[in-house]
Amino acid sequence: MAMTKREQAEMQGLRQELRLAKALRFTAAVAPDVPIPERYGVLAKGFLFHTHGDGFRAVPACSDSCSHSFGSDDKPNSQQARRLYSTRLLALRACRNEAEQHCAKLLAEIDEAIEKEEGK
């Protein structure tokens, strides 16, 4: 039996509520597992992430003993060596952990402000 448009909209709404409820959790921190090369001229390849701006990215990266690259794994182009994640999955897990820690701190600050307002 096919669902009506109203039932389909309700189902979509329930799916969204479930996604949001599942998103409110804490995950374990993930440390980069690809070390910075000790010797000059050696290139380590892996992944890096960032959560700046409107979203997130987990992309190929590389690092040598004194520089790194974000978004390319063939030639470093930014100063400072970086430890990398060996897989995109690990980088995404680390990205999620960083984002949830940031959001938790922000929510704690808001809660503190609410408590102060209620205490007036």
Phi and psi restraints in degrees (range 20) as a CNS / XPLOR table:
assign (resid 1 and name C) (resid 2 and name N)
       (resid 2 and name CA) (resid 2 and name C) 1.0 -76.7 20.0 2
assign (resid 2 and name N) (resid 2 and name CA)
       (resid 2 and name C) (resid 3 and name N) 1.0 148.1 20.0 2
assign (resid 2 and name C) (resid 3 and name N)
       (resid 3 and name CA) (resid 3 and name C) 1.0 -84.4 20.0 2
assign (resid 3 and name N) (resid 3 and name CA)
       (resid 3 and name C) (resid 4 and name N) 1.0 148.5 20.0 2
assign (resid 3 and name C) (resid 4 and name N)
       (resid 4 and name CA) (resid 4 and name C) 1.0 -75.2 20.0 2
assign (resid 4 and name N) (resid 4 and name CA)
       (resid 4 and name C) (resid 5 and name N) 1.0 168.7 20.0 2
assign (resid 4 and name C) (resid 5 and name N)
       (resid 5 and name CA) (resid 5 and name C) 1.0 -60.5 20.0 2
assign (resid 5 and name N) (resid 5 and name CA)
       (resid 5 and name C) (resid 6 and name N) 1.0 -39.0 20.0 2
assign (resid 5 and name C) (resid 6 and name N)
       (resid 6 and name CA) (resid 6 and name C) 1.0 -64.4 20.0 2
assign (resid 6 and name N) (resid 6 and name CA)
       (resid 6 and name C) (resid 7 and name N) 1.0 -43.3 20.0 2
assign (resid 6 and name C) (resid 7 and name N)
       (resid 7 and name CA) (resid 7 and name C) 1.0 -65.2 20.0 2
assign (resid 7 and name N) (resid 7 and name CA)
       (resid 7 and name C) (resid 8 and name N) 1.0 -38.8 20.0 2
assign (resid 7 and name C) (resid 8 and name N)
       (resid 8 and name CA) (resid 8 and name C) 1.0 -63.9 20.0 2
assign (resid 8 and name N) (resid 8 and name CA)
       (resid 8 and name C) (resid 9 and name N) 1.0 -41.1 20.0 2
assign (resid 8 and name C) (resid 9 and name N)
       (resid 9 and name CA) (resid 9 and name C) 1.0 -65.1 20.0 2
assign (resid 9 and name N) (resid 9 and name CA)
       (resid 9 and name C) (resid 10 and name N) 1.0 -41.6 20.0 2
assign (resid 9 and name C) (resid 10 and name N)
       (resid 10 and name CA) (resid 10 and name C) 1.0 -61.4 20.0 2
assign (resid 10 and name N) (resid 10 and name CA)
       (resid 10 and name C) (resid 11 and name N) 1.0 -43.8 20.0 2
assign (resid 10 and name C) (resid 11 and name N)
       (resid 11 and name CA) (resid 11 and name C) 1.0 -63.2 20.0 2
assign (resid 11 and name N) (resid 11 and name CA)
       (resid 11 and name C) (resid 12 and name N) 1.0 -41.8 20.0 2
assign (resid 11 and name C) (resid 12 and name N)
       (resid 12 and name CA) (resid 12 and name C) 1.0 -62.9 20.0 2
assign (resid 12 and name N) (resid 12 and name CA)
       (resid 12 and name C) (resid 13 and name N) 1.0 -41.7 20.0 2
assign (resid 12 and name C) (resid 13 and name N)
       (resid 13 and name CA) (resid 13 and name C) 1.0 -62.4 20.0 2
assign (resid 13 and name N) (resid 13 and name CA)
       (resid 13 and name C) (resid 14 and name N) 1.0 -41.2 20.0 2
assign (resid 13 and name C) (resid 14 and name N)
       (resid 14 and name CA) (resid 14 and name C) 1.0 -66.2 20.0 2
assign (resid 14 and name N) (resid 14 and name CA)
       (resid 14 and name C) (resid 15 and name N) 1.0 -38.9 20.0 2
assign (resid 14 and name C) (resid 15 and name N)
       (resid 15 and name CA) (resid 15 and name C) 1.0 -62.3 20.0 2
assign (resid 15 and name N) (resid 15 and name CA)
       (resid 15 and name C) (resid 16 and name N) 1.0 -41.5 20.0 2
assign (resid 15 and name C) (resid 16 and name N)
       (resid 16 and name CA) (resid 16 and name C) 1.0 -65.0 20.0 2
assign (resid 16 and name N) (resid 16 and name CA)
       (resid 16 and name C) (resid 17 and name N) 1.0 -43.7 20.0 2
assign (resid 16 and name C) (resid 17 and name N)
       (resid 17 and name CA) (resid 17 and name C) 1.0 -59.3 20.0 2
assign (resid 17 and name N) (resid 17 and name CA)
       (resid 17 and name C) (resid 18 and name N) 1.0 -41.1 20.0 2
assign (resid 17 and name C) (resid 18 and name N)
       (resid 18 and name CA) (resid 18 and name C) 1.0 -65.0 20.0 2
assign (resid 18 and name N) (resid 18 and name CA)
       (resid 18 and name C) (resid 19 and name N) 1.0 -43.2 20.0 2
assign (resid 18 and name C) (resid 19 and name N)
       (resid 19 and name CA) (resid 19 and name C) 1.0 -59.9 20.0 2
assign (resid 19 and name N) (resid 19 and name CA)
       (resid 19 and name C) (resid 20 and name N) 1.0 -43.2 20.0 2
assign (resid 19 and name C) (resid 20 and name N)
       (resid 20 and name CA) (resid 20 and name C) 1.0 -66.4 20.0 2
assign (resid 20 and name N) (resid 20 and name CA)
       (resid 20 and name C) (resid 21 and name N) 1.0 -42.3 20.0 2
assign (resid 20 and name C) (resid 21 and name N)
       (resid 21 and name CA) (resid 21 and name C) 1.0 -63.3 20.0 2
assign (resid 21 and name N) (resid 21 and name CA)
       (resid 21 and name C) (resid 22 and name N) 1.0 -40.6 20.0 2
assign (resid 21 and name C) (resid 22 and name N)
       (resid 22 and name CA) (resid 22 and name C) 1.0 -69.0 20.0 2
assign (resid 22 and name N) (resid 22 and name CA)
       (resid 22 and name C) (resid 23 and name N) 1.0 -26.9 20.0 2
assign (resid 22 and name C) (resid 23 and name N)
       (resid 23 and name CA) (resid 23 and name C) 1.0 -74.1 20.0 2
assign (resid 23 and name N) (resid 23 and name CA)
       (resid 23 and name C) (resid 24 and name N) 1.0 -23.0 20.0 2
assign (resid 23 and name C) (resid 24 and name N)
       (resid 24 and name CA) (resid 24 and name C) 1.0 -84.7 20.0 2
assign (resid 24 and name N) (resid 24 and name CA)
       (resid 24 and name C) (resid 25 and name N) 1.0 80.0 20.0 2
assign (resid 24 and name C) (resid 25 and name N)
       (resid 25 and name CA) (resid 25 and name C) 1.0 -154.0 20.0 2
assign (resid 25 and name N) (resid 25 and name CA)
       (resid 25 and name C) (resid 26 and name N) 1.0 164.5 20.0 2
assign (resid 25 and name C) (resid 26 and name N)
       (resid 26 and name CA) (resid 26 and name C) 1.0 -107.6 20.0 2
assign (resid 26 and name N) (resid 26 and name CA)
       (resid 26 and name C) (resid 27 and name N) 1.0 139.3 20.0 2
assign (resid 26 and name C) (resid 27 and name N)
       (resid 27 and name CA) (resid 27 and name C) 1.0 -115.9 20.0 2
assign (resid 27 and name N) (resid 27 and name CA)
       (resid 27 and name C) (resid 28 and name N) 1.0 166.0 20.0 2
assign (resid 27 and name C) (resid 28 and name N)
       (resid 28 and name CA) (resid 28 and name C) 1.0 -73.2 20.0 2
assign (resid 28 and name N) (resid 28 and name CA)
       (resid 28 and name C) (resid 29 and name N) 1.0 146.9 20.0 2
assign (resid 28 and name C) (resid 29 and name N)
       (resid 29 and name CA) (resid 29 and name C) 1.0 -67.0 20.0 2
assign (resid 29 and name N) (resid 29 and name CA)
       (resid 29 and name C) (resid 30 and name N) 1.0 146.6 20.0 2
assign (resid 29 and name C) (resid 30 and name N)
       (resid 30 and name CA) (resid 30 and name C) 1.0 -123.2 20.0 2
assign (resid 30 and name N) (resid 30 and name CA)
       (resid 30 and name C) (resid 31 and name N) 1.0 120.8 20.0 2
assign (resid 30 and name C) (resid 31 and name N)
       (resid 31 and name CA) (resid 31 and name C) 1.0 -91.1 20.0 2
assign (resid 31 and name N) (resid 31 and name CA)
       (resid 31 and name C) (resid 32 and name N) 1.0 147.6 20.0 2
assign (resid 31 and name C) (resid 32 and name N)
       (resid 32 and name CA) (resid 32 and name C) 1.0 -59.1 20.0 2
assign (resid 32 and name N) (resid 32 and name CA)
       (resid 32 and name C) (resid 33 and name N) 1.0 139.7 20.0 2
assign (resid 32 and name C) (resid 33 and name N)
       (resid 33 and name CA) (resid 33 and name C) 1.0 -114.2 20.0 2
assign (resid 33 and name N) (resid 33 and name CA)
       (resid 33 and name C) (resid 34 and name N) 1.0 2.7 20.0 2
assign (resid 33 and name C) (resid 34 and name N)
       (resid 34 and name CA) (resid 34 and name C) 1.0 -107.4 20.0 2
assign (resid 34 and name N) (resid 34 and name CA)
       (resid 34 and name C) (resid 35 and name N) 1.0 113.2 20.0 2
assign (resid 34 and name C) (resid 35 and name N)
       (resid 35 and name CA) (resid 35 and name C) 1.0 -72.1 20.0 2
assign (resid 35 and name N) (resid 35 and name CA)
       (resid 35 and name C) (resid 36 and name N) 1.0 162.2 20.0 2
assign (resid 35 and name C) (resid 36 and name N)
       (resid 36 and name CA) (resid 36 and name C) 1.0 -71.2 20.0 2
assign (resid 36 and name N) (resid 36 and name CA)
       (resid 36 and name C) (resid 37 and name N) 1.0 130.9 20.0 2
assign (resid 36 and name C) (resid 37 and name N)
       (resid 37 and name CA) (resid 37 and name C) 1.0 -60.2 20.0 2
assign (resid 37 and name N) (resid 37 and name CA)
       (resid 37 and name C) (resid 38 and name N) 1.0 139.5 20.0 2
assign (resid 37 and name C) (resid 38 and name N)
       (resid 38 and name CA) (resid 38 and name C) 1.0 -83.8 20.0 2
assign (resid 38 and name N) (resid 38 and name CA)
       (resid 38 and name C) (resid 39 and name N) 1.0 -29.1 20.0 2
assign (resid 38 and name C) (resid 39 and name N)
       (resid 39 and name CA) (resid 39 and name C) 1.0 -99.1 20.0 2
assign (resid 39 and name N) (resid 39 and name CA)
       (resid 39 and name C) (resid 40 and name N) 1.0 144.3 20.0 2
assign (resid 39 and name C) (resid 40 and name N)
       (resid 40 and name CA) (resid 40 and name C) 1.0 -66.5 20.0 2
assign (resid 40 and name N) (resid 40 and name CA)
       (resid 40 and name C) (resid 41 and name N) 1.0 140.0 20.0 2
assign (resid 40 and name C) (resid 41 and name N)
       (resid 41 and name CA) (resid 41 and name C) 1.0 91.9 20.0 2
assign (resid 41 and name N) (resid 41 and name CA)
       (resid 41 and name C) (resid 42 and name N) 1.0 -9.1 20.0 2
assign (resid 41 and name C) (resid 42 and name N)
       (resid 42 and name CA) (resid 42 and name C) 1.0 -91.9 20.0 2
assign (resid 42 and name N) (resid 42 and name CA)
       (resid 42 and name C) (resid 43 and name N) 1.0 133.3 20.0 2
assign (resid 42 and name C) (resid 43 and name N)
       (resid 43 and name CA) (resid 43 and name C) 1.0 -114.4 20.0 2
assign (resid 43 and name N) (resid 43 and name CA)
       (resid 43 and name C) (resid 44 and name N) 1.0 123.3 20.0 2
assign (resid 43 and name C) (resid 44 and name N)
       (resid 44 and name CA) (resid 44 and name C) 1.0 -96.2 20.0 2
assign (resid 44 and name N) (resid 44 and name CA)
       (resid 44 and name C) (resid 45 and name N) 1.0 139.8 20.0 2
assign (resid 44 and name C) (resid 45 and name N)
       (resid 45 and name CA) (resid 45 and name C) 1.0 -118.6 20.0 2
assign (resid 45 and name N) (resid 45 and name CA)
       (resid 45 and name C) (resid 46 and name N) 1.0 146.9 20.0 2
assign (resid 45 and name C) (resid 46 and name N)
       (resid 46 and name CA) (resid 46 and name C) 1.0 -179.3 20.0 2
assign (resid 46 and name N) (resid 46 and name CA)
       (resid 46 and name C) (resid 47 and name N) 1.0 -140.3 20.0 2
assign (resid 46 and name C) (resid 47 and name N)
       (resid 47 and name CA) (resid 47 and name C) 1.0 -138.0 20.0 2
assign (resid 47 and name N) (resid 47 and name CA)
       (resid 47 and name C) (resid 48 and name N) 1.0 149.9 20.0 2
assign (resid 47 and name C) (resid 48 and name N)
       (resid 48 and name CA) (resid 48 and name C) 1.0 -130.4 20.0 2
assign (resid 48 and name N) (resid 48 and name CA)
       (resid 48 and name C) (resid 49 and name N) 1.0 163.8 20.0 2
assign (resid 48 and name C) (resid 49 and name N)
       (resid 49 and name CA) (resid 49 and name C) 1.0 -135.8 20.0 2
assign (resid 49 and name N) (resid 49 and name CA)
       (resid 49 and name C) (resid 50 and name N) 1.0 164.3 20.0 2
assign (resid 49 and name C) (resid 50 and name N)
       (resid 50 and name CA) (resid 50 and name C) 1.0 -151.0 20.0 2
assign (resid 50 and name N) (resid 50 and name CA)
       (resid 50 and name C) (resid 51 and name N) 1.0 155.2 20.0 2
assign (resid 50 and name C) (resid 51 and name N)
       (resid 51 and name CA) (resid 51 and name C) 1.0 -121.9 20.0 2
assign (resid 51 and name N) (resid 51 and name CA)
       (resid 51 and name C) (resid 52 and name N) 1.0 26.2 20.0 2
assign (resid 51 and name C) (resid 52 and name N)
       (resid 52 and name CA) (resid 52 and name C) 1.0 -80.9 20.0 2
assign (resid 52 and name N) (resid 52 and name CA)
       (resid 52 and name C) (resid 53 and name N) 1.0 156.5 20.0 2
assign (resid 52 and name C) (resid 53 and name N)
       (resid 53 and name CA) (resid 53 and name C) 1.0 75.9 20.0 2
assign (resid 53 and name N) (resid 53 and name CA)
       (resid 53 and name C) (resid 54 and name N) 1.0 -142.3 20.0 2
assign (resid 53 and name C) (resid 54 and name N)
       (resid 54 and name CA) (resid 54 and name C) 1.0 -85.9 20.0 2
assign (resid 54 and name N) (resid 54 and name CA)
       (resid 54 and name C) (resid 55 and name N) 1.0 -4.8 20.0 2
assign (resid 54 and name C) (resid 55 and name N)
       (resid 55 and name CA) (resid 55 and name C) 1.0 -161.1 20.0 2
assign (resid 55 and name N) (resid 55 and name CA)
       (resid 55 and name C) (resid 56 and name N) 1.0 -146.3 20.0 2
assign (resid 55 and name C) (resid 56 and name N)
       (resid 56 and name CA) (resid 56 and name C) 1.0 -139.8 20.0 2
assign (resid 56 and name N) (resid 56 and name CA)
       (resid 56 and name C) (resid 57 and name N) 1.0 160.9 20.0 2
assign (resid 56 and name C) (resid 57 and name N)
       (resid 57 and name CA) (resid 57 and name C) 1.0 -144.6 20.0 2
assign (resid 57 and name N) (resid 57 and name CA)
       (resid 57 and name C) (resid 58 and name N) 1.0 140.9 20.0 2
assign (resid 57 and name C) (resid 58 and name N)
       (resid 58 and name CA) (resid 58 and name C) 1.0 -129.8 20.0 2
assign (resid 58 and name N) (resid 58 and name CA)
       (resid 58 and name C) (resid 59 and name N) 1.0 111.5 20.0 2
assign (resid 58 and name C) (resid 59 and name N)
       (resid 59 and name CA) (resid 59 and name C) 1.0 -133.6 20.0 2
assign (resid 59 and name N) (resid 59 and name CA)
       (resid 59 and name C) (resid 60 and name N) 1.0 162.7 20.0 2
assign (resid 59 and name C) (resid 60 and name N)
       (resid 60 and name CA) (resid 60 and name C) 1.0 -58.1 20.0 2
assign (resid 60 and name N) (resid 60 and name CA)
       (resid 60 and name C) (resid 61 and name N) 1.0 147.9 20.0 2
assign (resid 60 and name C) (resid 61 and name N)
       (resid 61 and name CA) (resid 61 and name C) 1.0 -152.0 20.0 2
assign (resid 61 and name N) (resid 61 and name CA)
       (resid 61 and name C) (resid 62 and name N) 1.0 167.5 20.0 2
assign (resid 61 and name C) (resid 62 and name N)
       (resid 62 and name CA) (resid 62 and name C) 1.0 -146.7 20.0 2
assign (resid 62 and name N) (resid 62 and name CA)
       (resid 62 and name C) (resid 63 and name N) 1.0 162.3 20.0 2
assign (resid 62 and name C) (resid 63 and name N)
       (resid 63 and name CA) (resid 63 and name C) 1.0 -149.9 20.0 2
assign (resid 63 and name N) (resid 63 and name CA)
       (resid 63 and name C) (resid 64 and name N) 1.0 142.3 20.0 2
assign (resid 63 and name C) (resid 64 and name N)
       (resid 64 and name CA) (resid 64 and name C) 1.0 -114.4 20.0 2
assign (resid 64 and name N) (resid 64 and name CA)
       (resid 64 and name C) (resid 65 and name N) 1.0 -163.6 20.0 2
assign (resid 64 and name C) (resid 65 and name N)
       (resid 65 and name CA) (resid 65 and name C) 1.0 -70.5 20.0 2
assign (resid 65 and name N) (resid 65 and name CA)
       (resid 65 and name C) (resid 66 and name N) 1.0 -13.6 20.0 2
assign (resid 65 and name C) (resid 66 and name N)
       (resid 66 and name CA) (resid 66 and name C) 1.0 -139.5 20.0 2
assign (resid 66 and name N) (resid 66 and name CA)
       (resid 66 and name C) (resid 67 and name N) 1.0 -0.9 20.0 2
assign (resid 66 and name C) (resid 67 and name N)
       (resid 67 and name CA) (resid 67 and name C) 1.0 -152.0 20.0 2
assign (resid 67 and name N) (resid 67 and name CA)
       (resid 67 and name C) (resid 68 and name N) 1.0 170.2 20.0 2
assign (resid 67 and name C) (resid 68 and name N)
       (resid 68 and name CA) (resid 68 and name C) 1.0 -145.2 20.0 2
assign (resid 68 and name N) (resid 68 and name CA)
       (resid 68 and name C) (resid 69 and name N) 1.0 172.5 20.0 2
assign (resid 68 and name C) (resid 69 and name N)
       (resid 69 and name CA) (resid 69 and name C) 1.0 -137.8 20.0 2
assign (resid 69 and name N) (resid 69 and name CA)
       (resid 69 and name C) (resid 70 and name N) 1.0 139.0 20.0 2
assign (resid 69 and name C) (resid 70 and name N)
       (resid 70 and name CA) (resid 70 and name C) 1.0 -113.2 20.0 2
assign (resid 70 and name N) (resid 70 and name CA)
       (resid 70 and name C) (resid 71 and name N) 1.0 117.2 20.0 2
assign (resid 70 and name C) (resid 71 and name N)
       (resid 71 and name CA) (resid 71 and name C) 1.0 98.3 20.0 2
assign (resid 71 and name N) (resid 71 and name CA)
       (resid 71 and name C) (resid 72 and name N) 1.0 -1.4 20.0 2
assign (resid 71 and name C) (resid 72 and name N)
       (resid 72 and name CA) (resid 72 and name C) 1.0 -147.2 20.0 2
assign (resid 72 and name N) (resid 72 and name CA)
       (resid 72 and name C) (resid 73 and name N) 1.0 140.0 20.0 2
assign (resid 72 and name C) (resid 73 and name N)
       (resid 73 and name CA) (resid 73 and name C) 1.0 -117.2 20.0 2
assign (resid 73 and name N) (resid 73 and name CA)
       (resid 73 and name C) (resid 74 and name N) 1.0 24.2 20.0 2
assign (resid 73 and name C) (resid 74 and name N)
       (resid 74 and name CA) (resid 74 and name C) 1.0 -114.7 20.0 2
assign (resid 74 and name N) (resid 74 and name CA)
       (resid 74 and name C) (resid 75 and name N) 1.0 -20.7 20.0 2
assign (resid 74 and name C) (resid 75 and name N)
       (resid 75 and name CA) (resid 75 and name C) 1.0 -158.1 20.0 2
assign (resid 75 and name N) (resid 75 and name CA)
       (resid 75 and name C) (resid 76 and name N) 1.0 121.7 20.0 2
assign (resid 75 and name C) (resid 76 and name N)
       (resid 76 and name CA) (resid 76 and name C) 1.0 -63.9 20.0 2
assign (resid 76 and name N) (resid 76 and name CA)
       (resid 76 and name C) (resid 77 and name N) 1.0 141.7 20.0 2
assign (resid 76 and name C) (resid 77 and name N)
       (resid 77 and name CA) (resid 77 and name C) 1.0 -138.4 20.0 2
assign (resid 77 and name N) (resid 77 and name CA)
       (resid 77 and name C) (resid 78 and name N) 1.0 8.1 20.0 2
assign (resid 77 and name C) (resid 78 and name N)
       (resid 78 and name CA) (resid 78 and name C) 1.0 -128.6 20.0 2
assign (resid 78 and name N) (resid 78 and name CA)
       (resid 78 and name C) (resid 79 and name N) 1.0 146.1 20.0 2
assign (resid 78 and name C) (resid 79 and name N)
       (resid 79 and name CA) (resid 79 and name C) 1.0 -67.3 20.0 2
assign (resid 79 and name N) (resid 79 and name CA)
       (resid 79 and name C) (resid 80 and name N) 1.0 156.8 20.0 2
assign (resid 79 and name C) (resid 80 and name N)
       (resid 80 and name CA) (resid 80 and name C) 1.0 78.8 20.0 2
assign (resid 80 and name N) (resid 80 and name CA)
       (resid 80 and name C) (resid 81 and name N) 1.0 123.4 20.0 2
assign (resid 80 and name C) (resid 81 and name N)
       (resid 81 and name CA) (resid 81 and name C) 1.0 -70.2 20.0 2
assign (resid 81 and name N) (resid 81 and name CA)
       (resid 81 and name C) (resid 82 and name N) 1.0 151.1 20.0 2
assign (resid 81 and name C) (resid 82 and name N)
       (resid 82 and name CA) (resid 82 and name C) 1.0 -134.0 20.0 2
assign (resid 82 and name N) (resid 82 and name CA)
       (resid 82 and name C) (resid 83 and name N) 1.0 142.3 20.0 2
assign (resid 82 and name C) (resid 83 and name N)
       (resid 83 and name CA) (resid 83 and name C) 1.0 -74.9 20.0 2
assign (resid 83 and name N) (resid 83 and name CA)
       (resid 83 and name C) (resid 84 and name N) 1.0 146.1 20.0 2
assign (resid 83 and name C) (resid 84 and name N)
       (resid 84 and name CA) (resid 84 and name C) 1.0 -118.7 20.0 2
assign (resid 84 and name N) (resid 84 and name CA)
       (resid 84 and name C) (resid 85 and name N) 1.0 168.4 20.0 2
assign (resid 84 and name C) (resid 85 and name N)
       (resid 85 and name CA) (resid 85 and name C) 1.0 -99.3 20.0 2
assign (resid 85 and name N) (resid 85 and name CA)
       (resid 85 and name C) (resid 86 and name N) 1.0 138.9 20.0 2
assign (resid 85 and name C) (resid 86 and name N)
       (resid 86 and name CA) (resid 86 and name C) 1.0 -73.0 20.0 2
assign (resid 86 and name N) (resid 86 and name CA)
       (resid 86 and name C) (resid 87 and name N) 1.0 -24.8 20.0 2
assign (resid 86 and name C) (resid 87 and name N)
       (resid 87 and name CA) (resid 87 and name C) 1.0 -133.6 20.0 2
assign (resid 87 and name N) (resid 87 and name CA)
       (resid 87 and name C) (resid 88 and name N) 1.0 157.8 20.0 2
assign (resid 87 and name C) (resid 88 and name N)
       (resid 88 and name CA) (resid 88 and name C) 1.0 -64.6 20.0 2
assign (resid 88 and name N) (resid 88 and name CA)
       (resid 88 and name C) (resid 89 and name N) 1.0 -34.6 20.0 2
assign (resid 88 and name C) (resid 89 and name N)
       (resid 89 and name CA) (resid 89 and name C) 1.0 -59.3 20.0 2
assign (resid 89 and name N) (resid 89 and name CA)
       (resid 89 and name C) (resid 90 and name N) 1.0 -46.4 20.0 2
assign (resid 89 and name C) (resid 90 and name N)
       (resid 90 and name CA) (resid 90 and name C) 1.0 -62.4 20.0 2
assign (resid 90 and name N) (resid 90 and name CA)
       (resid 90 and name C) (resid 91 and name N) 1.0 -41.3 20.0 2
assign (resid 90 and name C) (resid 91 and name N)
       (resid 91 and name CA) (resid 91 and name C) 1.0 -62.8 20.0 2
assign (resid 91 and name N) (resid 91 and name CA)
       (resid 91 and name C) (resid 92 and name N) 1.0 -41.0 20.0 2
assign (resid 91 and name C) (resid 92 and name N)
       (resid 92 and name CA) (resid 92 and name C) 1.0 -65.7 20.0 2
assign (resid 92 and name N) (resid 92 and name CA)
       (resid 92 and name C) (resid 93 and name N) 1.0 -39.5 20.0 2
assign (resid 92 and name C) (resid 93 and name N)
       (resid 93 and name CA) (resid 93 and name C) 1.0 -64.5 20.0 2
assign (resid 93 and name N) (resid 93 and name CA)
       (resid 93 and name C) (resid 94 and name N) 1.0 -40.9 20.0 2
assign (resid 93 and name C) (resid 94 and name N)
       (resid 94 and name CA) (resid 94 and name C) 1.0 -66.2 20.0 2
assign (resid 94 and name N) (resid 94 and name CA)
       (resid 94 and name C) (resid 95 and name N) 1.0 -38.8 20.0 2
assign (resid 94 and name C) (resid 95 and name N)
       (resid 95 and name CA) (resid 95 and name C) 1.0 -61.0 20.0 2
assign (resid 95 and name N) (resid 95 and name CA)
       (resid 95 and name C) (resid 96 and name N) 1.0 -45.3 20.0 2
assign (resid 95 and name C) (resid 96 and name N)
       (resid 96 and name CA) (resid 96 and name C) 1.0 -61.9 20.0 2
assign (resid 96 and name N) (resid 96 and name CA)
       (resid 96 and name C) (resid 97 and name N) 1.0 -44.7 20.0 2
assign (resid 96 and name C) (resid 97 and name N)
       (resid 97 and name CA) (resid 97 and name C) 1.0 -61.2 20.0 2
assign (resid 97 and name N) (resid 97 and name CA)
       (resid 97 and name C) (resid 98 and name N) 1.0 -43.4 20.0 2
assign (resid 97 and name C) (resid 98 and name N)
       (resid 98 and name CA) (resid 98 and name C) 1.0 -62.3 20.0 2
assign (resid 98 and name N) (resid 98 and name CA)
       (resid 98 and name C) (resid 99 and name N) 1.0 -43.4 20.0 2
assign (resid 98 and name C) (resid 99 and name N)
       (resid 99 and name CA) (resid 99 and name C) 1.0 -65.6 20.0 2
assign (resid 99 and name N) (resid 99 and name CA)
       (resid 99 and name C) (resid 100 and name N) 1.0 -41.9 20.0 2
assign (resid 99 and name C) (resid 100 and name N)
       (resid 100 and name CA) (resid 100 and name C) 1.0 -68.1 20.0 2
assign (resid 100 and name N) (resid 100 and name CA)
       (resid 100 and name C) (resid 101 and name N) 1.0 -35.8 20.0 2
assign (resid 100 and name C) (resid 101 and name N)
       (resid 101 and name CA) (resid 101 and name C) 1.0 -65.3 20.0 2
assign (resid 101 and name N) (resid 101 and name CA)
       (resid 101 and name C) (resid 102 and name N) 1.0 -42.1 20.0 2
assign (resid 101 and name C) (resid 102 and name N)
       (resid 102 and name CA) (resid 102 and name C) 1.0 -61.6 20.0 2
assign (resid 102 and name N) (resid 102 and name CA)
       (resid 102 and name C) (resid 103 and name N) 1.0 -47.4 20.0 2
assign (resid 102 and name C) (resid 103 and name N)
       (resid 103 and name CA) (resid 103 and name C) 1.0 -65.5 20.0 2
assign (resid 103 and name N) (resid 103 and name CA)
       (resid 103 and name C) (resid 104 and name N) 1.0 -39.6 20.0 2
assign (resid 103 and name C) (resid 104 and name N)
       (resid 104 and name CA) (resid 104 and name C) 1.0 -62.7 20.0 2
assign (resid 104 and name N) (resid 104 and name CA)
       (resid 104 and name C) (resid 105 and name N) 1.0 -41.6 20.0 2
assign (resid 104 and name C) (resid 105 and name N)
       (resid 105 and name CA) (resid 105 and name C) 1.0 -63.6 20.0 2
assign (resid 105 and name N) (resid 105 and name CA)
       (resid 105 and name C) (resid 106 and name N) 1.0 -42.6 20.0 2
assign (resid 105 and name C) (resid 106 and name N)
       (resid 106 and name CA) (resid 106 and name C) 1.0 -63.4 20.0 2
assign (resid 106 and name N) (resid 106 and name CA)
       (resid 106 and name C) (resid 107 and name N) 1.0 -44.7 20.0 2
assign (resid 106 and name C) (resid 107 and name N)
       (resid 107 and name CA) (resid 107 and name C) 1.0 -63.7 20.0 2
assign (resid 107 and name N) (resid 107 and name CA)
       (resid 107 and name C) (resid 108 and name N) 1.0 -38.5 20.0 2
assign (resid 107 and name C) (resid 108 and name N)
       (resid 108 and name CA) (resid 108 and name C) 1.0 -63.4 20.0 2
assign (resid 108 and name N) (resid 108 and name CA)
       (resid 108 and name C) (resid 109 and name N) 1.0 -39.4 20.0 2
assign (resid 108 and name C) (resid 109 and name N)
       (resid 109 and name CA) (resid 109 and name C) 1.0 -65.0 20.0 2
assign (resid 109 and name N) (resid 109 and name CA)
       (resid 109 and name C) (resid 110 and name N) 1.0 -40.7 20.0 2
assign (resid 109 and name C) (resid 110 and name N)
       (resid 110 and name CA) (resid 110 and name C) 1.0 -64.9 20.0 2
assign (resid 110 and name N) (resid 110 and name CA)
       (resid 110 and name C) (resid 111 and name N) 1.0 -44.3 20.0 2
assign (resid 110 and name C) (resid 111 and name N)
       (resid 111 and name CA) (resid 111 and name C) 1.0 -59.5 20.0 2
assign (resid 111 and name N) (resid 111 and name CA)
       (resid 111 and name C) (resid 112 and name N) 1.0 -41.1 20.0 2
assign (resid 111 and name C) (resid 112 and name N)
       (resid 112 and name CA) (resid 112 and name C) 1.0 -63.0 20.0 2
assign (resid 112 and name N) (resid 112 and name CA)
       (resid 112 and name C) (resid 113 and name N) 1.0 -42.2 20.0 2
assign (resid 112 and name C) (resid 113 and name N)
       (resid 113 and name CA) (resid 113 and name C) 1.0 -63.9 20.0 2
assign (resid 113 and name N) (resid 113 and name CA)
       (resid 113 and name C) (resid 114 and name N) 1.0 -39.2 20.0 2
assign (resid 113 and name C) (resid 114 and name N)
       (resid 114 and name CA) (resid 114 and name C) 1.0 -63.7 20.0 2
assign (resid 114 and name N) (resid 114 and name CA)
       (resid 114 and name C) (resid 115 and name N) 1.0 -45.6 20.0 2
assign (resid 114 and name C) (resid 115 and name N)
       (resid 115 and name CA) (resid 115 and name C) 1.0 -60.1 20.0 2
assign (resid 115 and name N) (resid 115 and name CA)
       (resid 115 and name C) (resid 116 and name N) 1.0 -42.3 20.0 2
assign (resid 115 and name C) (resid 116 and name N)
       (resid 116 and name CA) (resid 116 and name C) 1.0 -62.9 20.0 2
assign (resid 116 and name N) (resid 116 and name CA)
       (resid 116 and name C) (resid 117 and name N) 1.0 -41.4 20.0 2
assign (resid 116 and name C) (resid 117 and name N)
       (resid 117 and name CA) (resid 117 and name C) 1.0 -65.8 20.0 2
assign (resid 117 and name N) (resid 117 and name CA)
       (resid 117 and name C) (resid 118 and name N) 1.0 -41.4 20.0 2
assign (resid 117 and name C) (resid 118 and name N)
       (resid 118 and name CA) (resid 118 and name C) 1.0 -66.9 20.0 2
assign (resid 118 and name N) (resid 118 and name CA)
       (resid 118 and name C) (resid 119 and name N) 1.0 -28.1 20.0 2
assign (resid 118 and name C) (resid 119 and name N)
       (resid 119 and name CA) (resid 119 and name C) 1.0 -80.7 20.0 2
assign (resid 119 and name N) (resid 119 and name CA)
       (resid 119 and name C) (resid 120 and name N) 1.0 -7.0 20.0 2
